[in-house]
Amino acid sequence: MMSNVLSVFADPKGPRRWGWVGAVVMLAAVAAAQGPAPVQPPAQAPAPPPTLVKVRDDVFVIQNVNHLVSEIGQNGGNATVVVTNDGVILVDTKNERMHDDLVAKVKSLTVRPITYGVLTHNHADHSGGAARLQADGTTIVGSVGTRENMLRANQPGAPQITYTGYSQIVLGGKEVQLREVRGHTRGDTIVLIPSARVVIAGDLVATPDTIPAIVNYGDGGSWTDLGRALDEVAKLDFDTLVGGHGPVLSRADFLKYRDRIAAIRERFRALNRERKTQDEITQTLLKEFNWGTGPAAGNIAGMLQELR
Ligand SMILES: [Zn+2]
């Protein structure tokens, strides 16, 4: 929200705006090819409902089908379901309007309640479902930084249990580890499920290129800290990683993603030191990394300040 255009993940109008511009450009191209025709603003096409993807026998991800920014405003980001004999640990809550769909998908896996809901960070596509879950009896857990970011923005559903640094949840004999880092925001939580060798990284990891990785400067994120956070993730013992957006990644996929983020950051820093203009930097990054449009475009002004 706030000053940073890049809170687009948290702003349902953001993706819509972007999708609309793209659609108008497409319509204009069609009109140019076919001669003059009345161009009407297209209605927002409804995104297909999210799908339930099995990661392990006891770990599932609720994710969007096409991995497009235009789906995020409607369906929210990835949510991960950890099933135990005593209840469910849910990581991220999607947005408020997906609550019934989310609960129905969890009910299709287990009769147990959603005992804990961990928030990877404060943005509404991850935390917007928290208040409805709390009303149903779920305890919401997050870092102190995430709680403070949510209270500052008057977002409902702020964590009832907070931590700094490191914490654990043990439920039904299963352990889930929480690590607080700074990167996408100042209070990101990395979740490790040691028994499943699965990491859930929130928006520290966003793929594919259609959903570019960004930081939210307004919520205390930084590209330098994002790089450090991804190095911390790489030290963990895991085979499979769930990002905040996009498909489930292998460890090798993740390492490629980490290196790409570092390469974008260092290329940006070098161009900035050469005193290239904002437009020149954007064009170079687009050409070399296919990074710099859509949600990423709003990150560039902040990066000019940070990466000198
Ligand atoms: Zn986010």
Residues whose N, C-alpha, C, O or C-beta is under 5 A from the ligand:
A	BS01	ZN	F9 H123 D203
